[in-house]
Amino acid sequence: MHADNPLVSQVPSETQGRRAAAKKTIAKDTPYIPKPLDAYGGTSVKNLFAIDFCASHPGATKEEVNNAFDEINDEDLKMYQSIHRAYRRDKGKSTQAPDTQTQS
């Protein structure tokens, strides 16, 4: 029935269209934009690092941020982890095991 119409075979199926729409193409040289602190994942250790890194390296790409985070020293990593824990405590989300929690 549709074999006579060459346009029918060129139309993508519904599932192909959804898959194509789901993929985002981002150029490798696109500057990385960290998540805002109030967004989901905004206070993650890596995002806190990315905020500082992008402030001192405007135009840094995602790859550059990832490479810098992979090379972070233990002292700086602990600093970002403590900032992350402080944000979680402020939001009322515990970062300690139940038996080690202290009452404030």
C-alpha positions as CSV (number, residue, x, y, z in Angstrom):
1,M,0.0,0.0,0.0
2,H,2.8,2.5,1.0
3,A,5.3,1.0,-1.4
4,D,4.1,3.3,-4.2
5,N,4.9,6.4,-2.0
6,P,8.7,7.0,-1.7
7,L,8.1,9.6,1.1
8,V,6.7,7.1,3.5
9,S,10.0,5.3,3.8
10,Q,11.8,8.5,4.5
11,V,9.6,9.5,7.5
12,P,11.3,8.4,10.8
13,S,9.2,6.2,13.0
14,E,7.9,7.7,16.3
15,T,10.6,6.0,18.4
16,Q,13.4,7.2,16.1
17,G,12.2,10.7,16.6
18,R,12.2,10.5,20.4
19,R,15.7,9.0,20.5
20,A,17.0,11.7,18.2
21,A,15.3,14.4,20.3
22,A,16.8,13.0,23.5
23,K,20.4,13.3,22.3
24,K,22.0,16.7,22.9
25,T,25.0,17.6,20.8
26,I,27.4,19.9,22.7
27,A,30.5,21.1,21.0
28,K,33.8,20.1,22.7
29,D,34.8,23.8,23.0
30,T,31.6,24.9,24.7
31,P,32.3,26.6,28.1
32,Y,31.2,24.5,31.1
33,I,28.5,26.0,33.3
34,P,28.3,24.7,36.8
35,K,24.9,24.0,38.3
36,P,23.5,26.7,40.6
37,L,23.8,25.9,44.3
38,D,20.1,25.7,44.8
39,A,19.6,23.2,41.9
40,Y,19.7,19.4,42.3
41,G,23.4,18.4,42.6
42,G,24.4,22.0,43.0
43,T,26.2,21.4,46.3
44,S,28.0,18.2,45.1
45,V,31.8,18.2,45.7
46,K,32.5,18.2,42.0
47,N,30.1,21.1,41.3
48,L,31.5,23.2,44.2
49,F,35.0,22.6,42.7
50,A,33.7,23.5,39.2
51,I,32.2,26.8,40.5
52,D,35.6,27.9,41.8
53,F,37.5,26.5,38.8
54,C,35.3,28.3,36.3
55,A,35.6,31.5,38.2
56,S,39.3,31.4,37.8
57,H,39.3,29.8,34.3
58,P,36.5,31.6,32.3
59,G,35.6,29.6,29.3
60,A,36.8,26.3,30.7
61,T,35.3,23.3,28.9
62,K,33.7,20.3,30.7
63,E,36.8,18.2,29.8
64,E,39.1,20.8,31.4
65,V,37.0,20.8,34.6
66,N,36.9,17.0,34.7
67,N,40.7,16.8,34.2
68,A,41.3,19.4,36.9
69,F,39.0,17.7,39.3
70,D,40.8,14.4,38.7
71,E,44.1,16.0,39.7
72,I,42.8,17.8,42.8
73,N,45.0,17.3,45.9
74,D,43.7,15.7,49.0
75,E,43.7,18.9,51.0
76,D,41.4,20.7,48.5
77,L,39.2,17.7,48.1
78,K,38.6,17.6,51.9
79,M,37.8,21.3,51.9
80,Y,35.1,20.8,49.2
81,Q,33.8,17.8,51.1
82,S,33.4,19.8,54.3
83,I,31.6,22.6,52.4
84,H,29.3,19.9,50.9
85,R,28.6,18.5,54.4
86,A,27.9,22.0,55.7
87,Y,25.3,22.7,52.9
88,R,23.7,19.3,53.7
89,R,23.5,20.0,57.4
90,D,21.9,23.4,56.7
91,K,19.2,21.7,54.6
92,G,18.6,19.2,57.4
93,K,20.0,16.3,55.6
94,S,22.4,14.3,57.8
95,T,25.9,13.5,56.6
96,Q,26.7,11.3,59.6
97,A,25.7,7.7,60.4
98,P,22.8,7.6,63.0
99,D,25.0,6.4,65.9
100,T,27.5,9.2,65.4
101,Q,25.1,12.2,65.1
102,T,25.5,14.9,67.6
103,Q,22.7,17.0,69.0
104,S,23.0,20.7,68.5
